Amino acid sequence: MKEMRPALFLDRDGVLNVDRTYVASVDALEWIEGAAACVRNFHARGWYVICVTNQSGIGMGHYTETDMQAVHDHMQSVLAEERAALDAIYHCPYHPDATVARYRKDSLDRKPRPGMLLSAMADFPIKREASFLIGDKQTDIDAAHAASIGGFLFKGGNLATFAEWALAAFEDGAR
């Protein structure tokens, strides 16, 4: 059995990359300052770094899962060039009002629900009590709390700097 390790969960749009409503292509991807350094720094500590992202644009027909996967593959490629990598990327294409019928449902995976976080905890030996999430919306924080982990609201700036602050606050008991 693998050793339990803490995880840093990161939302995608607004945390790893600039939120442009729907980031449907590599051309639309603009990194948040310090994103690669954040991922690299937490890996250096022995943490898992996992992205959890609502992708309702798929359900709304703005782009496909193949389009999203191309963006995620590009993200991993860029991170690799920076000696960083996400251990996994979990996404939720579902939305109760989706225009694409197969994605129209109220899913446990859609934040503020904790499904993606719980799936990651089932897939990886994650030390839940030592893990936290950084998101840019209250729904991200609500999902973190529903999964019994800490959550911190990122409002912009350098992600690596914010993540270091969040880690210190988390270790001091902030949740």
ChimeraX attribute file (.defattr): number of C-alpha atoms within 10 A of each C-alpha:
attribute: neighborCount
match mode: 1-to-1
recipient: residues
	/A:1	4
	/A:2	7
	/A:3	8
	/A:4	14
	/A:5	16
	/A:6	20
	/A:7	27
	/A:8	24
	/A:9	27
	/A:10	27
	/A:11	23
	/A:12	26
	/A:13	23
	/A:14	19
	/A:15	26
	/A:16	25
	/A:17	19
	/A:18	17
	/A:19	17
	/A:20	12
	/A:21	9
	/A:22	16
	/A:23	22
	/A:24	22
	/A:25	15
	/A:26	15
	/A:27	8
	/A:28	14
	/A:29	20
	/A:30	14
	/A:31	18
	/A:32	20
	/A:33	18
	/A:34	18
	/A:35	21
	/A:36	23
	/A:37	19
	/A:38	22
	/A:39	27
	/A:40	22
	/A:41	17
	/A:42	20
	/A:43	19
	/A:44	11
	/A:45	10
	/A:46	12
	/A:47	21
	/A:48	24
	/A:49	24
	/A:50	22
	/A:51	22
	/A:52	27
	/A:53	22
	/A:54	21
	/A:55	24
	/A:56	23
	/A:57	23
	/A:58	24
	/A:59	24
	/A:60	19
	/A:61	13
	/A:62	14
	/A:63	17
	/A:64	16
	/A:65	15
	/A:66	11
	/A:67	16
	/A:68	21
	/A:69	15
	/A:70	15
	/A:71	19
	/A:72	19
	/A:73	13
	/A:74	15
	/A:75	19
	/A:76	18
	/A:77	14
	/A:78	15
	/A:79	18
	/A:80	14
	/A:81	10
	/A:82	13
	/A:83	13
	/A:84	22
	/A:85	20
	/A:86	21
	/A:87	16
	/A:88	17
	/A:89	19
	/A:90	18
	/A:91	20
	/A:92	21
	/A:93	23
	/A:94	25
	/A:95	24
	/A:96	14
	/A:97	14
	/A:98	19
	/A:99	16
	/A:100	15
	/A:101	14
	/A:102	11
	/A:103	20
	/A:104	17
	/A:105	15
	/A:106	13
	/A:107	16
	/A:108	14
	/A:109	23
	/A:110	25
	/A:111	23
	/A:112	18
	/A:113	21
	/A:114	23
	/A:115	20
	/A:116	23
	/A:117	24
	/A:118	19
	/A:119	12
	/A:120	20
	/A:121	15
	/A:122	10
	/A:123	10
	/A:124	18
	/A:125	16
	/A:126	20
	/A:127	16
	/A:128	17
	/A:129	11
	/A:130	17
	/A:131	22
	/A:132	25
	/A:133	28
	/A:134	26
	/A:135	27
	/A:136	20
	/A:137	17
	/A:138	15
	/A:139	16
	/A:140	27
	/A:141	25
	/A:142	19
	/A:143	25
	/A:144	27
	/A:145	18
	/A:146	17
	/A:147	18
	/A:148	17
	/A:149	21
	/A:150	26
	/A:151	25
	/A:152	25
	/A:153	17
	/A:154	20
	/A:155	13
	/A:156	13
	/A:157	12
	/A:158	16
	/A:159	23
	/A:160	20
	/A:161	14
	/A:162	19
	/A:163	24
	/A:164	14
	/A:165	13
	/A:166	22
	/A:167	19
	/A:168	12
	/A:169	13
	/A:170	17
	/A:171	11
	/A:172	9
	/A:173	9
	/A:174	12
	/A:175	17
